[in-house]
């Protein structure tokens, strides 16, 4: 994520943005919003800033697909029951891309999938809104494709109810598990190396014994 763009505050004037970031790579109008696009850390994607009457109202930041998982966002903003299918049913989406939203906190994210361990593709920030306001503005495109948790296999209740401390505990367990795996691997490698050393020692000792016998 571009840290300069991330640190921009919603409500800042376009002139101030240009003085901080310089000229954009692309500038255009989209649904009455003036959009400035800048290069991002994600291949083939751009970071976009949306302005209304010269004021920044929406930041759309691209992420590397190996950087942040949905569970990381949940740990920061809490659980949410508000998520939508990004694509229309008639359009095939092999990634099953889902938009998870926290309108009251001014955040939503695009996830490549709909489980807690799936990767976050886009991170968006805007002024806090009610659900109705969100679905009539920045979430309008997908507002009619709300996912019903009761009938869909999405993020499990266990994942959605995790607190930051619980997420940290899970990460600690995973770290311990990985460390244990590393210890096992190191132990196996060490035993293998010792075996080779002993084998070479025995072979040399045997060769030396044969030489002594021949000499006698």
BELWODA-V502216 format. One record per residue. N is the residue number from 0. PSI is psi as a letter, one per 20 degrees, with the letter a starting at -180 (999 if undefined). OMEGA is omega in whole degrees, -180 to 180 (none if undefined). D_LAST is the distance of its C-alpha to the last C-alpha in Angstrom with 2 decimals. Layout:
# BELWODA-V502216
n=N psi=PSI omega=OMEGA d_last=D_LAST
n=N psi=PSI omega=OMEGA d_last=D_LAST
This chain:
# BELWODA-V502216
n=0 psi=p omega=179 d_last=76.88
n=1 psi=o omega=-174 d_last=78.69
n=2 psi=h omega=179 d_last=79.17
n=3 psi=g omega=178 d_last=82.17
n=4 psi=g omega=-179 d_last=83.98
n=5 psi=h omega=-177 d_last=83.00
n=6 psi=i omega=177 d_last=84.46
n=7 psi=p omega=-180 d_last=87.80
n=8 psi=p omega=174 d_last=90.48
n=9 psi=p omega=-178 d_last=92.74
n=10 psi=i omega=179 d_last=96.19
n=11 psi=q omega=-179 d_last=95.09
n=12 psi=q omega=-179 d_last=97.18
n=13 psi=g omega=-179 d_last=95.96
n=14 psi=h omega=179 d_last=96.54
n=15 psi=h omega=178 d_last=94.21
n=16 psi=g omega=-180 d_last=91.51
n=17 psi=h omega=179 d_last=91.79
n=18 psi=h omega=-180 d_last=91.55
n=19 psi=g omega=-173 d_last=88.31
n=20 psi=i omega=-175 d_last=86.60
n=21 psi=a omega=-177 d_last=88.27
n=22 psi=p omega=179 d_last=89.47
n=23 psi=r omega=176 d_last=88.27
n=24 psi=h omega=-179 d_last=86.55
n=25 psi=q omega=179 d_last=89.34
n=26 psi=p omega=-178 d_last=92.76
n=27 psi=r omega=179 d_last=94.99
n=28 psi=p omega=180 d_last=97.50
n=29 psi=o omega=-180 d_last=96.50
n=30 psi=l omega=178 d_last=99.13
n=31 psi=j omega=174 d_last=101.15
n=32 psi=p omega=173 d_last=98.11
n=33 psi=p omega=-173 d_last=97.01
n=34 psi=p omega=172 d_last=93.24
n=35 psi=p omega=179 d_last=90.84
n=36 psi=p omega=179 d_last=87.30
n=37 psi=q omega=178 d_last=84.30
n=38 psi=q omega=-178 d_last=80.69
n=39 psi=r omega=178 d_last=78.43
n=40 psi=i omega=-179 d_last=74.75
n=41 psi=p omega=179 d_last=74.83
n=42 psi=p omega=175 d_last=74.28
n=43 psi=j omega=178 d_last=77.51
n=44 psi=q omega=-179 d_last=79.59
n=45 psi=q omega=170 d_last=82.04
n=46 psi=p omega=-175 d_last=83.37
n=47 psi=p omega=177 d_last=87.13
n=48 psi=p omega=-178 d_last=89.89
n=49 psi=p omega=-179 d_last=93.28
n=50 psi=q omega=174 d_last=96.46
n=51 psi=o omega=-176 d_last=99.95
n=52 psi=k omega=176 d_last=102.72
n=53 psi=j omega=-179 d_last=100.15
n=54 psi=p omega=179 d_last=98.41
n=55 psi=p omega=-178 d_last=94.84
n=56 psi=i omega=-178 d_last=95.10
n=57 psi=p omega=173 d_last=91.77
n=58 psi=p omega=179 d_last=88.19
n=59 psi=o omega=-173 d_last=85.84
n=60 psi=p omega=-179 d_last=82.24
n=61 psi=q omega=179 d_last=79.33
n=62 psi=q omega=170 d_last=75.96
n=63 psi=q omega=-175 d_last=72.50
n=64 psi=i omega=178 d_last=71.81
n=65 psi=j omega=-172 d_last=68.60
n=66 psi=g omega=-173 d_last=70.27
n=67 psi=p omega=176 d_last=72.79
n=68 psi=r omega=178 d_last=73.29
n=69 psi=h omega=-178 d_last=76.58
n=70 psi=h omega=177 d_last=75.37
n=71 psi=h omega=178 d_last=75.06
n=72 psi=g omega=178 d_last=78.72
n=73 psi=h omega=180 d_last=79.75
n=74 psi=h omega=-178 d_last=78.03
n=75 psi=g omega=-173 d_last=80.09
n=76 psi=i omega=180 d_last=83.48
n=77 psi=r omega=-178 d_last=83.44
n=78 psi=q omega=177 d_last=84.01
n=79 psi=q omega=174 d_last=86.49
n=80 psi=j omega=-173 d_last=88.19
n=81 psi=o omega=175 d_last=89.43
n=82 psi=q omega=-169 d_last=87.48
n=83 psi=q omega=171 d_last=88.41
n=84 psi=p omega=-177 d_last=87.04
n=85 psi=g omega=-176 d_last=86.89
n=86 psi=q omega=176 d_last=87.57
n=87 psi=q omega=-177 d_last=90.48
n=88 psi=h omega=-177 d_last=89.79
n=89 psi=i omega=178 d_last=90.46
n=90 psi=p omega=-178 d_last=87.79
n=91 psi=p omega=178 d_last=84.21
n=92 psi=n omega=-176 d_last=81.97
n=93 psi=h omega=179 d_last=78.38
n=94 psi=i omega=-177 d_last=77.50
n=95 psi=l omega=-176 d_last=80.34
n=96 psi=p omega=-175 d_last=81.20
n=97 psi=q omega=177 d_last=83.16
n=98 psi=o omega=176 d_last=85.25
n=99 psi=p omega=-172 d_last=85.01
n=100 psi=q omega=172 d_last=87.85
n=101 psi=m omega=-174 d_last=88.86
n=102 psi=g omega=-178 d_last=92.35
n=103 psi=i omega=177 d_last=93.41
n=104 psi=j omega=177 d_last=90.42
n=105 psi=l omega=-178 d_last=90.86
n=106 psi=q omega=163 d_last=87.55
n=107 psi=q omega=-178 d_last=86.33
n=108 psi=q omega=175 d_last=83.05
n=109 psi=p omega=-175 d_last=82.06
n=110 psi=p omega=178 d_last=79.09
n=111 psi=m omega=-175 d_last=77.01
n=112 psi=a omega=180 d_last=77.55
n=113 psi=k omega=176 d_last=79.15
n=114 psi=r omega=-173 d_last=76.46
n=115 psi=h omega=-177 d_last=75.33
n=116 psi=j omega=180 d_last=71.95
n=117 psi=q omega=-173 d_last=73.47
n=118 psi=q omega=176 d_last=73.51
n=119 psi=p omega=-178 d_last=76.58
n=120 psi=g omega=-178 d_last=77.67
n=121 psi=q omega=178 d_last=80.83
n=122 psi=p omega=-177 d_last=82.16
n=123 psi=q omega=-180 d_last=85.89
n=124 psi=p omega=-180 d_last=88.00
n=125 psi=r omega=178 d_last=91.80
n=126 psi=q omega=179 d_last=94.55
n=127 psi=p omega=-177 d_last=94.65
n=128 psi=r omega=170 d_last=96.85
n=129 psi=r omega=179 d_last=98.21
n=130 psi=g omega=180 d_last=96.83
n=131 psi=g omega=179 d_last=100.08
n=132 psi=g omega=179 d_last=99.93
n=133 psi=g omega=-177 d_last=96.29
n=134 psi=i omega=176 d_last=97.06
n=135 psi=i omega=179 d_last=99.98
n=136 psi=e omega=-173 d_last=98.08
n=137 psi=i omega=177 d_last=94.33
n=138 psi=j omega=-174 d_last=93.56
n=139 psi=h omega=-174 d_last=96.50
n=140 psi=h omega=-176 d_last=94.53
n=141 psi=j omega=-174 d_last=92.57
n=142 psi=h omega=-179 d_last=95.00
n=143 psi=j omega=-179 d_last=95.99
n=144 psi=l omega=179 d_last=92.39
n=145 psi=p omega=-180 d_last=91.72
n=146 psi=p omega=179 d_last=88.93
n=147 psi=o omega=-178 d_last=89.89
n=148 psi=h omega=-175 d_last=87.12
n=149 psi=h omega=-177 d_last=88.61
n=150 psi=i omega=-177 d_last=87.95
n=151 psi=q omega=177 d_last=85.10
n=152 psi=n omega=180 d_last=81.41
n=153 psi=b omega=-179 d_last=81.06
n=154 psi=p omega=-177 d_last=79.58
n=155 psi=q omega=177 d_last=79.14
n=156 psi=h omega=-180 d_last=81.25
n=157 psi=g omega=-179 d_last=78.14
n=158 psi=g omega=-175 d_last=77.27
n=159 psi=h omega=-178 d_last=80.86
n=160 psi=j omega=-179 d_last=81.35
n=161 psi=p omega=172 d_last=78.28
n=162 psi=r omega=180 d_last=78.98
n=163 psi=g omega=-179 d_last=77.07
n=164 psi=h omega=179 d_last=75.26
n=165 psi=h omega=176 d_last=74.32
n=166 psi=g omega=180 d_last=73.01
n=167 psi=h omega=178 d_last=70.92
n=168 psi=g omega=178 d_last=69.58
n=169 psi=g omega=180 d_last=68.61
n=170 psi=h omega=179 d_last=66.84
n=171 psi=g omega=179 d_last=65.00
n=172 psi=g omega=179 d_last=63.86
n=173 psi=h omega=179 d_last=62.75
n=174 psi=g omega=178 d_last=60.90
n=175 psi=g omega=179 d_last=59.15
n=176 psi=g omega=179 d_last=58.29
n=177 psi=h omega=178 d_last=56.87
n=178 psi=h omega=179 d_last=54.91
n=179 psi=g omega=178 d_last=53.53
n=180 psi=g omega=180 d_last=52.52
n=181 psi=h omega=179 d_last=50.87
n=182 psi=g omega=179 d_last=48.96
n=183 psi=g omega=180 d_last=47.74
n=184 psi=g omega=180 d_last=46.66
n=185 psi=g omega=180 d_last=44.86
n=186 psi=g omega=180 d_last=43.14
n=187 psi=g omega=180 d_last=41.97
n=188 psi=g omega=180 d_last=40.70
n=189 psi=g omega=179 d_last=38.91
n=190 psi=g omega=179 d_last=37.23
n=191 psi=g omega=-180 d_last=36.23
n=192 psi=g omega=178 d_last=34.75
n=193 psi=h omega=178 d_last=32.83
n=194 psi=g omega=179 d_last=31.54
n=195 psi=g omega=-179 d_last=30.31
n=196 psi=g omega=179 d_last=28.65
n=197 psi=g omega=179 d_last=26.91
n=198 psi=g omega=179 d_last=25.89
n=199 psi=g omega=-180 d_last=24.41
n=200 psi=g omega=-179 d_last=22.63
n=201 psi=g omega=-179 d_last=21.10
n=202 psi=g omega=179 d_last=20.16
n=203 psi=g omega=179 d_last=18.48
n=204 psi=g omega=179 d_last=16.66
n=205 psi=g omega=179 d_last=15.51
n=206 psi=g omega=180 d_last=14.46
n=207 psi=h omega=179 d_last=12.50
n=208 psi=g omega=179 d_last=10.76
n=209 psi=h omega=179 d_last=9.99
n=210 psi=g omega=180 d_last=8.73
n=211 psi=h omega=178 d_last=6.30
n=212 psi=g omega=-180 d_last=5.22
n=213 psi=h omega=-180 d_last=5.42
n=214 psi=h omega=-179 d_last=3.80
n=215 psi=999 omega=none d_last=0.00
